[in-house]
């Protein structure tokens, strides 16, 4: 099916966007006109202060990584594929996740088939409010970079134990951040 879409009109009122779109199907010679209504999510604050924002959680885990290793260079925000370069010139993509409350208690890390990173540092937290680190893994990229997402559950912890790192520096950093 071949479609051509064109925006006919765009209007924003009280942060709600309304777009009138025209869609033409070249195969059936059918024209369809419809309105798209976009309501922004109601976040309170910025990504640096809003605990519901994924960027907030990512920033926290990057700060933890910087305190965990001696020589790391933080990449500018938006650098595709990795967040840090360590003293050995390895590219590290930092991931964090909070324990899910569903039937299978687990942590989900979005890998997105990232072939640029050499390692993935995965930080498992209890929840967004307490931010208590439970596990941290430094996983070589070749193990997981073919995956869209990596799920580590309580029942599969032993499979990842060889990549687990000590939490002492992580706990120290988290306690410092909680005191701020």
ABEGO torsion letter per residue (X at the ends): XBBBBBBABBBBBGGBBBBBBBBBBAAAGBBBBBBBBBBBBBBBEBAAABAABAAAAAAAAAAAAAAABABBBBBBBGBBGBABBBAAGBBBBBBBBBBBABABBBBBBBAGGBAABABBBBBBBABAAAGBBABBBBBBAAAAAABABBBBBAAAAAAAAAABBBAAAAAAAAAAAAAX
